[in-house]
Amino acid sequence: MTDSFIHSRVAQLTLKLASLTPSLERAQQSVRRLEAEQVPAGAVAGARAAQLSAARAMVATLEERARQVRVAINALHAELVEA
């Protein structure tokens, strides 16, 4: 790969990482809000538990995607150093 391609790809991945940040922050806020929310027992508690589970899954997914993007950026930087 050429240096210009690598630099271009790093820039694209950096933008992707930046675009993931607001979504991740919103998902984390949702988890905190749902964890702090007091609800009566019964069906409402079950629905809240399902929402909390979904919010936690979203956080995990976004964190994993951000990690993958960081790994790709680091690999491209390493390739530049080796070149």
C-alpha positions as CSV (number, residue, x, y, z in Angstrom):
1,M,0.0,0.0,0.0
2,T,1.2,3.5,-0.7
3,D,1.7,6.0,2.0
4,S,-0.9,8.3,0.6
5,F,-3.5,5.5,0.7
6,I,-2.6,4.6,4.3
7,H,-2.8,8.3,5.3
8,S,-6.2,8.5,3.6
9,R,-7.4,5.4,5.3
10,V,-6.2,6.6,8.7
11,A,-8.1,9.8,8.2
12,Q,-11.3,7.9,7.2
13,L,-11.0,5.6,10.3
14,T,-10.3,8.6,12.6
15,L,-13.5,10.2,11.3
16,K,-15.4,6.9,11.9
17,L,-14.1,6.8,15.4
18,A,-15.1,10.3,16.1
19,S,-18.6,9.6,14.7
20,L,-19.0,6.6,17.1
21,T,-18.3,8.7,20.2
22,P,-21.6,10.6,20.4
23,S,-23.6,7.4,20.0
24,L,-21.5,5.6,22.6
25,E,-21.9,8.5,25.0
26,R,-25.7,8.5,24.5
27,A,-25.9,4.7,25.0
28,Q,-23.8,5.0,28.2
29,Q,-26.1,7.8,29.5
30,S,-29.1,5.5,28.8
31,V,-27.6,2.7,30.8
32,R,-26.8,5.1,33.7
33,R,-30.4,6.5,33.6
34,L,-32.0,3.1,33.5
35,E,-29.8,1.8,36.3
36,A,-30.7,4.8,38.5
37,E,-34.5,4.7,37.7
38,Q,-36.7,3.4,40.4
39,V,-39.7,1.4,39.1
40,P,-42.4,-0.6,40.9
41,A,-42.2,-4.4,40.8
42,G,-44.1,-6.3,38.1
43,A,-44.5,-5.7,34.4
44,V,-42.9,-2.3,34.5
45,A,-39.8,-3.7,36.2
46,G,-39.6,-6.4,33.5
47,A,-39.9,-3.9,30.7
48,R,-37.2,-1.7,32.4
49,A,-34.9,-4.8,32.7
50,A,-35.3,-5.5,29.0
51,Q,-34.5,-1.9,28.1
52,L,-31.5,-2.0,30.4
53,S,-30.3,-5.2,28.8
54,A,-30.7,-3.7,25.3
55,A,-28.9,-0.5,26.3
56,R,-26.0,-2.5,27.7
57,A,-25.8,-4.6,24.6
58,M,-25.7,-1.4,22.5
59,V,-22.8,0.0,24.7
60,A,-20.9,-3.3,24.3
61,T,-21.4,-3.3,20.5
62,L,-20.3,0.4,20.1
63,E,-17.3,-0.1,22.4
64,E,-16.2,-3.2,20.4
65,R,-16.6,-1.3,17.1
66,A,-14.6,1.6,18.5
67,R,-11.9,-0.9,19.6
68,Q,-11.8,-2.4,16.2
69,V,-11.4,1.0,14.5
70,R,-8.5,1.9,17.0
71,V,-6.8,-1.5,16.2
72,A,-7.1,-0.8,12.4
73,I,-5.7,2.8,12.9
74,N,-2.8,1.4,15.0
75,A,-2.0,-1.3,12.4
76,L,-1.9,1.3,9.6
77,H,0.4,3.5,11.7
78,A,2.7,0.5,12.3
79,E,2.7,-0.2,8.5
80,L,3.8,3.4,7.9
81,V,6.6,3.0,10.4
82,E,7.8,-0.2,8.7
83,A,7.7,1.3,5.2
